[in-house]
Amino acid sequence: MHRDGATLRGIVAEFAGLFRTPTSAFQVHVGLPSPQTALLAYRGLRNRLSVLRALGAGSPYWHGRDSGLASAHSAIMRSYPRTTAPRTSDLDG
């Protein structure tokens, strides 16, 4: 999905501090032909999110120290707004 400059500037203004936090993430973006296809794909993968997260777990280290977590990145990302998977009920609207 393409966002225009004004929308992106608004998001950056709202979450500016968070965007400066290094998370060392790897993302894969997949284009799908329609919103309906995207919802079907999401629903099909939703019950496998924990496995995908485990496979993509980052380092347990944060600023050179062991965080005690399997993935420091996952804990940091959960603290950010709008970063969790939407509830299935949110997708029906």
PyMOL commands that set and color helices and strands:
alter all, ss='L'
color gray80, all
select helices_A, chain A and resi 5-14+16-19+35-46+49-55+72-78+88-91
alter helices_A, ss='H'
color red, helices_A
select strands_A, chain A and resi 61-62+65-66
alter strands_A, ss='S'
color yellow, strands_A
deselect
rebuild
show_as cartoon
